[in-house]
Amino acid sequence: MLLLGLAHTPALRADERAPSSKIERRLVAAVEESRDRALALLQTTVDVNSGTLNFAGVRRVGRLFAAELEELGFSTRWVDGEPFQRAGHLVAERAGDGPHVLLIGHLDTVFEPDSPFQRYEKLGEREARGPGVTDMKGGNVVMIQALRALAEVGVLDDLRLTVVLTGDEERSGRPLARARAALIEPARSADFAIGFEDGDSDPTTAVIARRGSSSWQLTVSGVSSHSSQIFQEEIGAGAIYEASRILTEFYRRLASLPNLTFNPGVILGGSQVDFDAGQARGTAFGKNNVVAERAIVTGDIRAVSPEQHREAVAAMQAIVADSLPRTSAELTFSDGYPPMPPSEGNRLLLELYDAVSRDLGYGPVAAVDPRKAGAADVSFVAELVPQVIDGVGLMGRGGHTVGEVADLTTLPMQTARAAVLLYRLSRSAPRFRG
């Protein structure tokens, strides 16, 4: 199926790659002229708290970006998040004559209203600090300013565009299928998808593969008894020894596989264990002279492809089933972010982005190591869209921390790259969907 899709992927003619085209020069000039407006929009949106659970703040940031898109001729709508227990999503659409491009961002940050990290702060001319300044209000600004440049030059009508800015990327709503329906639906007809996350915050790389992320819980039972009787036939090894055996075997058998990780984040064991999965916290009670009756371990697993995930899950379940005497264990997995495999279509889109960067004088762009890029919304469309790229937003450092800082010198560069990439995509032939 992948080969069929690639056979009908738009191909650019040689004359459309010319870096010196008048339109491309005008696009770069338009980006430069809008720098102050871009910085103002960045500060305005960063100064609005939009922690995932601050529904009012997420909606307010959505309205700010909706106004920008409506000014560019997009029709916008708010997808109510009540069915998946979140604020919702902004979806914007604009008709055009060319290929259908899906542009992906998110409105929320990891910083809730009780965080001390709340405001945009300039750090000289080159940097700015603030919650979500790179992840990813800066990426949204790159996207919108690139679209503005296309509009000012008069070529925005040459694309059919859908923008989806989710309101729960940092803490996804449930059920997950419903929470991502607004993103998945336009992907079914999209020719290209571009995510404006900051990737590994290195402007010499972009993302064509992401590892998926889901969680797991291991629940272990044993026979409680006085510790002097442990290892006896009728008592066995106890729950804590069995949990230890399982984790050790996970590490021994799977830790060396490329791009696969599985991290136990919480472990509790003893005679009594209480665990609140929603809060990721719990309590355990036991005594040194009592064999542990119960143990709980929770963690995550990240794989670069669905096949790798399935193989890892099968291996983990086999390890769990090989129990120590008089113990038993159950391993369960929850839905999470799917992987984004490094497809040939994604590589082709990276080649085009690399060519754009070189032609604009910004140097080469290579694929980032999937181990350096976390899960993101773009992965939900990876199996539906023939060519996908991510990590082309505003660069910086310290994401998800109070040290989140944007490198403002990358704002015009990333915006110009995006604008010219979109222009070159608009010159490609529509992809056949039979």
ZAMARGU-4260 file (C-alpha; in steps of 0.2 Angstrom, whole numbers, plus 5000, padded with zeros to 4 digits):
<rodrens>
0) 5000/5000/5000 | 5014/5012/5004 | 5022/5009/4986 | 5005/5013/4978 | 5004/5029/4988
5) 5022/5034/4983 | 5019/5030/4965 | 5006/5045/4965 | 5015/5057/4976 | 5017/5074/4968
10) 5034/5076/4959 | 5042/5093/4957 | 5049/5098/4940 | 5067/5103/4939 | 5062/5121/4935
15) 5052/5122/4951 | 5067/5120/4962 | 5076/5136/4956 | 5081/5145/4972 | 5082/5162/4963
20) 5064/5162/4958 | 5056/5179/4960 | 5042/5172/4970 | 5053/5164/4982 | 5063/5179/4985
25) 5047/5189/4988 | 5042/5176/5001 | 5059/5178/5010 | 5056/5197/5010 | 5039/5195/5017
30) 5045/5185/5031 | 5058/5197/5036 | 5045/5212/5035 | 5033/5203/5047 | 5047/5199/5060
35) 5040/5212/5073 | 5022/5205/5070 | 5028/5187/5073 | 5037/5192/5089 | 5022/5201/5095
40) 5011/5186/5092 | 5023/5175/5101 | 5023/5186/5116 | 5004/5188/5117 | 5001/5169/5116
45) 5015/5164/5128 | 5008/5177/5141 | 4991/5167/5141 | 4992/5152/5152 | 4986/5137/5142
50) 4991/5122/5153 | 4982/5107/5147 | 4969/5107/5161 | 4967/5126/5161 | 4952/5124/5148
55) 4948/5143/5148 | 4966/5147/5144 | 4968/5134/5130 | 4952/5141/5122 | 4958/5159/5124
60) 4975/5154/5115 | 4964/5145/5102 | 4954/5162/5099 | 4970/5171/5096 | 4977/5159/5083
65) 4959/5158/5075 | 4959/5177/5072 | 4976/5176/5063 | 4970/5162/5052 | 4953/5170/5049
70) 4962/5186/5043 | 4971/5174/5030 | 4954/5168/5023 | 4952/5152/5033 | 4936/5146/5040
75) 4938/5141/5058 | 4929/5130/5071 | 4931/5125/5088 | 4930/5106/5092 | 4922/5104/5109
80) 4933/5094/5121 | 4920/5088/5133 | 4918/5071/5126 | 4936/5068/5129 | 4938/5078/5145
85) 4948/5092/5138 | 4946/5110/5132 | 4945/5105/5113 | 4954/5109/5097 | 4955/5123/5084
90) 4952/5117/5066 | 4955/5129/5051 | 4952/5126/5033 | 4955/5135/5017 | 4950/5129/5000
95) 4963/5130/4986 | 4968/5122/4969 | 4983/5113/4974 | 4988/5098/4985 | 4980/5096/5002
100) 4993/5100/5016 | 4989/5096/5034 | 4998/5108/5046 | 4999/5102/5064 | 5002/5111/5080
105) 4995/5112/5098 | 4988/5125/5110 | 4992/5118/5127 | 5008/5118/5137 | 5014/5108/5152
110) 5013/5123/5164 | 4997/5124/5173 | 4991/5140/5182 | 4999/5135/5198 | 5016/5135/5190
115) 5028/5149/5194 | 5033/5150/5176 | 5020/5161/5168 | 5027/5175/5157 | 5037/5179/5142
120) 5054/5187/5146 | 5066/5194/5133 | 5084/5188/5136 | 5093/5201/5125 | 5090/5202/5107
125) 5093/5184/5103 | 5083/5174/5116 | 5066/5174/5125 | 5061/5164/5140 | 5043/5158/5143
130) 5031/5144/5145 | 5028/5136/5128 | 5039/5148/5119 | 5046/5134/5109 | 5034/5120/5113
135) 5024/5125/5104 | 5017/5143/5103 | 5033/5147/5093 | 5030/5133/5081 | 5012/5139/5079
140) 5019/5157/5075 | 5031/5150/5062 | 5016/5141/5054 | 5005/5156/5053 | 5018/5168/5048
145) 5023/5156/5034 | 5005/5156/5028 | 5005/5175/5029 | 5020/5177/5018 | 5011/5165/5005
150) 4996/5176/5006 | 5006/5192/5004 | 5014/5186/4988 | 4998/5180/4981 | 5001/5161/4981
155) 4991/5155/4996 | 4976/5150/4984 | 4988/5137/4976 | 4986/5125/4991 | 4971/5117/5000
160) 4975/5119/5018 | 4969/5112/5034 | 4977/5118/5051 | 4973/5107/5067 | 4979/5115/5083
165) 4975/5102/5097 | 4972/5107/5115 | 4978/5092/5124 | 4995/5087/5116 | 5004/5087/5132
170) 4991/5077/5142 | 4979/5068/5130 | 4961/5067/5133 | 4952/5050/5134 | 4946/5040/5125
175) 4961/5044/5114 | 4952/5039/5098 | 4939/5053/5101 | 4952/5065/5106 | 4962/5063/5090
180) 4947/5061/5078 | 4948/5080/5072 | 4966/5077/5067 | 4964/5060/5059 | 4949/5065/5048
185) 4958/5078/5037 | 4973/5066/5036 | 4963/5054/5026 | 4963/5066/5011 | 4980/5075/5014
190) 4994/5074/5002 | 5007/5081/5014 | 5007/5083/5033 | 5019/5096/5042 | 5021/5096/5061
195) 5028/5112/5068 | 5035/5105/5085 | 5053/5110/5089 | 5060/5092/5087 | 5077/5090/5095
200) 5079/5109/5094 | 5092/5108/5082 | 5089/5118/5066 | 5101/5106/5056 | 5088/5092/5058
205) 5070/5088/5055 | 5059/5073/5061 | 5054/5059/5049 | 5052/5046/5062 | 5045/5047/5080
210) 5044/5033/5092 | 5026/5029/5099 | 5023/5030/5118 | 5011/5020/5128 | 5010/5015/5146
215) 5010/4998/5155 | 5006/4991/5172 | 5013/4975/5180 | 5003/4968/5194 | 5011/4954/5204
220) 5004/4942/5217 | 5012/4931/5229 | 5009/4921/5245 | 5010/4930/5261 | 5019/4922/5275
225) 5033/4924/5289 | 5049/4928/5280 | 5057/4913/5288 | 5047/4902/5276 | 5051/4911/5260
230) 5057/4899/5246 | 5048/4884/5254 | 5037/4875/5241 | 5020/4881/5249 | 5026/4899/5250
235) 5037/4902/5235 | 5047/4918/5231 | 5034/4932/5235 | 5028/4947/5224 | 5043/4958/5226
240) 5056/4945/5220 | 5044/4941/5205 | 5043/4959/5200 | 5062/4960/5201 | 5064/4945/5190
245) 5052/4952/5177 | 5060/4969/5177 | 5078/4961/5176 | 5072/4950/5161 | 5065/4965/5152
250) 5081/4973/5153 | 5092/4958/5149 | 5082/4953/5134 | 5076/4969/5126 | 5087/4984/5132
255) 5099/4982/5117 | 5086/4983/5103 | 5088/4999/5093 | 5076/5013/5096 | 5066/5003/5109
260) 5065/5009/5127 | 5054/5003/5142 | 5055/5013/5158 | 5048/5007/5175 | 5043/5024/5183
265) 5034/5018/5199 | 5036/5003/5209 | 5026/4998/5225 | 5027/4982/5235 | 5022/4974/5251
270) 5008/4966/5261 | 4996/4980/5256 | 4998/4991/5240 | 4986/5006/5235 | 4990/5014/5219
275) 4981/5028/5210 | 4984/5027/5191 | 4977/5044/5187 | 4988/5053/5199 | 5003/5041/5197
280) 5005/5039/5216 | 5002/5027/5229 | 5007/5019/5246 | 5013/5002/5252 | 5014/4994/5268
285) 5024/4979/5273 | 5037/4972/5286 | 5054/4965/5284 | 5048/4949/5292 | 5033/4946/5280
290) 5034/4939/5262 | 5027/4952/5250 | 5010/4948/5244 | 5008/4961/5231 | 5018/4972/5219
295) 5014/4985/5206 | 5025/4993/5193 | 5020/5006/5180 | 5030/5013/5166 | 5030/5017/5147
300) 5036/5009/5131 | 5043/5018/5116 | 5045/5009/5099 | 5049/5016/5082 | 5037/5006/5072
305) 5020/4996/5075 | 5030/4980/5072 | 5043/4984/5084 | 5030/4988/5097 | 5021/4971/5094
310) 5037/4961/5095 | 5042/4970/5112 | 5025/4967/5119 | 5025/4949/5115 | 5042/4946/5122
315) 5037/4955/5138 | 5021/4945/5140 | 5032/4929/5138 | 5043/4935/5152 | 5029/4939/5163
320) 5021/4921/5160 | 5037/4912/5166 | 5033/4915/5185 | 5043/4911/5200 | 5035/4898/5212
325) 5019/4902/5219 | 5018/4919/5211 | 5008/4926/5196 | 5008/4942/5187 | 4998/4952/5174
330) 5005/4964/5162 | 4992/4977/5154 | 4995/4990/5141 | 4985/5006/5138 | 4982/5016/5122
335) 4995/5029/5118 | 5004/5039/5104 | 5007/5027/5089 | 5025/5027/5081 | 5029/5036/5065
340) 5040/5025/5055 | 5053/5032/5044 | 5044/5029/5027 | 5051/5032/5010 | 5038/5046/5008
345) 5044/5055/5023 | 5062/5054/5017 | 5057/5062/5000 | 5049/5076/5009 | 5064/5079/5020
350) 5075/5079/5004 | 5064/5093/4998 | 5065/5103/5014 | 5084/5100/5014 | 5085/5107/4996
355) 5074/5122/5002 | 5086/5125/5017 | 5102/5124/5006 | 5094/5135/4992 | 5090/5149/5005
360) 5108/5148/5012 | 5104/5140/5028 | 5113/5124/5025 | 5108/5105/5025 | 5095/5097/5036
365) 5096/5079/5041 | 5084/5067/5049 | 5085/5067/5068 | 5089/5051/5078 | 5071/5045/5084
370) 5079/5043/5101 | 5080/5062/5102 | 5062/5066/5098 | 5048/5062/5109 | 5030/5057/5104
375) 5019/5070/5095 | 5002/5072/5087 | 5009/5070/5070 | 5011/5052/5073 | 4992/5049/5072
380) 4992/5054/5054 | 5008/5045/5049 | 4999/5029/5042 | 4987/5040/5032 | 4997/5053/5024
385) 5010/5048/5011 | 5023/5061/5015 | 5026/5068/5033 | 5039/5079/5041 | 5039/5087/5059
390) 5051/5097/5070 | 5051/5112/5059 | 5045/5125/5072 | 5055/5138/5083 | 5071/5131/5090
395) 5078/5133/5108 | 5081/5123/5123 | 5074/5118/5140 | 5057/5112/5134 | 5045/5106/5148
400) 5056/5115/5161 | 5056/5133/5168 | 5071/5135/5158 | 5062/5134/5141 | 5071/5147/5130
405) 5068/5151/5112 | 5082/5156/5100 | 5074/5170/5091 | 5087/5171/5078 | 5079/5155/5071
410) 5061/5162/5069 | 5064/5170/5052 | 5074/5156/5046 | 5061/5143/5051 | 5047/5153/5044
415) 5056/5156/5027 | 5060/5138/5026 | 5042/5133/5029 | 5035/5146/5017 | 5046/5141/5003
420) 5043/5123/5006 | 5024/5126/5005 | 5026/5136/4989 | 5036/5122/4981 | 5023/5109/4987
425) 5010/5120/4978 | 5019/5118/4962 | 5017/5099/4962 | 5004/5089/4953 | 4989/5083/4964
430) 4991/5065/4970 | 4979/5053/4963 | 4967/5044/4976 | 4958/5030/4968
</rodrens>
